[in-house]
Amino acid sequence: QVQLAETGGGSVQAGGSLRLSCATSGFTYSWPCVGWFRQAPGKEREEVATIEGSGRPRYIDSVKGRFIISQDKAKKTVALQMKSLKPEGTGMYSCAARWGPCIGAFSYWGQGTQVTVSS
């Protein structure tokens, strides 16, 4: 059974940093595409960053140069290092996974972790 669990959210002032971690289980024989998503209050969920099983990352333009997604297959975790955070980065951050390339809908989701960035 595939499970995802996020940790690392919290409150930070603008310009600060946070590191989110997504612990995975159930991926025994192969490694999926894993993505980080966020949903701000009153807005639709958006994809922030994804990482292929090969390690290739992809980011939305608004976080390029400030966020880094990485994976540790031995520990079965995917991290999102966020720096120079902005108030518009506030929201519920969730990790998700899908088999195959990072194209299309994600099948597995964690519960999310709240990130609040104050100005």
DARA-V906132 format. One record per residue. N is the residue number from 1. RES is the residue in three letters. SS is DSSP state (hx for helix, st for strand, lp for the rest). D_LAST is the distance of its C-alpha to the last C-alpha in Angstrom with 1 decimal. Layout:
n=[N:N]
res=[RES:RES]
ss=[SS:SS]
d_last=[D_LAST:D_LAST]
This chain:
n=[1:2:3:4:5:6:7:8:9:10:11:12:13:14:15:16:17:18:19:20:21:22:23:24:25:26:27:28:29:30:31:32:33:34:35:36:37:38:39:40:41:42:43:44:45:46:47:48:49:50:51:52:53:54:55:56:57:58:59:60:61:62:63:64:65:66:67:68:69:70:71:72:73:74:75:76:77:78:79:80:81:82:83:84:85:86:87:88:89:90:91:92:93:94:95:96:97:98:99:100:101:102:103:104:105:106:107:108:109:110:111:112:113:114:115:116:117:118:119]
res=[GLN:VAL:GLN:LEU:ALA:GLU:THR:GLY:GLY:GLY:SER:VAL:GLN:ALA:GLY:GLY:SER:LEU:ARG:LEU:SER:CYS:ALA:THR:SER:GLY:PHE:THR:TYR:SER:TRP:PRO:CYS:VAL:GLY:TRP:PHE:ARG:GLN:ALA:PRO:GLY:LYS:GLU:ARG:GLU:GLU:VAL:ALA:THR:ILE:GLU:GLY:SER:GLY:ARG:PRO:ARG:TYR:ILE:ASP:SER:VAL:LYS:GLY:ARG:PHE:ILE:ILE:SER:GLN:ASP:LYS:ALA:LYS:LYS:THR:VAL:ALA:LEU:GLN:MET:LYS:SER:LEU:LYS:PRO:GLU:GLY:THR:GLY:MET:TYR:SER:CYS:ALA:ALA:ARG:TRP:GLY:PRO:CYS:ILE:GLY:ALA:PHE:SER:TYR:TRP:GLY:GLN:GLY:THR:GLN:VAL:THR:VAL:SER:SER]
ss=[lp:lp:st:st:st:st:st:lp:lp:st:st:st:st:lp:lp:lp:lp:st:st:st:st:st:st:st:st:lp:lp:lp:lp:lp:lp:lp:st:st:st:st:st:st:st:lp:lp:lp:lp:lp:lp:st:st:st:st:st:st:lp:lp:lp:lp:lp:st:st:st:lp:hx:hx:hx:lp:lp:lp:st:st:st:st:st:st:lp:lp:lp:lp:st:st:st:st:st:st:lp:lp:lp:lp:hx:hx:hx:lp:st:st:st:st:st:st:st:st:lp:lp:lp:lp:lp:lp:lp:lp:lp:st:st:lp:lp:lp:st:st:st:st:st:st:lp]
d_last=[40.6:37.3:34.2:30.6:28.2:24.5:22.9:19.9:17.0:14.5:11.1:9.1:6.0:5.2:8.8:10.4:13.5:15.3:18.9:20.3:24.1:26.6:29.9:32.8:36.3:39.2:39.2:42.4:44.2:41.7:38.0:36.1:33.3:30.0:26.8:23.2:21.8:18.7:18.5:15.5:16.2:18.9:19.4:22.1:22.0:21.8:23.2:20.9:23.5:27.2:29.7:33.4:36.0:37.0:33.5:32.6:28.8:27.3:23.7:22.1:21.3:17.6:17.5:20.5:20.3:17.2:18.8:22.2:24.4:27.5:30.3:32.6:35.8:37.5:34.7:34.2:30.4:27.9:24.6:21.4:19.7:16.1:14.5:11.8:9.8:7.6:6.0:9.6:11.0:10.7:14.3:17.6:18.9:22.7:25.4:28.6:31.9:34.9:38.2:39.0:36.8:33.2:34.5:34.6:33.6:32.4:34.8:33.1:29.7:27.9:26.2:22.6:19.8:16.4:13.3:9.9:6.7:3.8:0.0]
